[in-house]
């Protein structure tokens, strides 16, 4: 699985949560997987890291699309 391939467990809600966490500046995003697991307890630690890696790898692309479509 490549970084840009969306994990099956990843939802838009999770990506929005990570966006909000980043915006709040509460934590360094490299350490955000445990926060993701607390917010979404159905995730294993491995899944949370995969979602975080996907979020990081696609952040610019997803937000550029929002700016262009917004």
N, C-alpha and C positions, 0 to 999 in steps of 0.2 A: 504494500500500500504506500503510495507517495503522499507527501505532505499535503498536496492539493486535492487529494481524494477524500471526500467527506466520509467520516466514519458512520456506520449504520446507526450508532447510538446517538449521534449528534442531531439536535433539534435547533430550530431558529430561536427558541426560548433560551437555550444554552448560549448561543452566540450573542444574543441581546444581553444576557446576564454578564458575559465577559466584557462586552462593550461598556456596560454601566460600571462594572468594577474598575476598568481602566480609567474611565472618565472621573470616577470618584478619587482616584489616586491613592486608594487605601493600601494597595500592595504592589510590589514589583510583579509584573505579569508573568515572569518566569516562575514565580512561586504560586500561581493562581490555581493550580490543579486541586489542592485540598479545599479551597473555597468552593470550587465547582462541585466537588463531591458532597460538601455539606448542603449546598443548595439543591443538589440533585442526587439524593442518596441511592438511587438506583444504579448509579455509575460505580464501577470498580475503579481502583486507582489507575490501572492501565488505561481504561476507557477515558477517564478524566484527562489524562496526559495526551491521549490521541486527539480528543476534542480541542484541547488547548493548542496543540501543535497545528491542527487544522485552522483554528481561529487566527493564530499568528501568521500562518502561511498565506491566508486569503484575506487578511484584514484590509490591505490597501485596495485590492480588487473589489471587495464588497462595498467599501465606502466610496470608491470612485464611481461605482454604478449608482449609488444613492445620490451623489452630487449631480451626475449627468441626467438622472431620471427625476430628480427632485425639483 
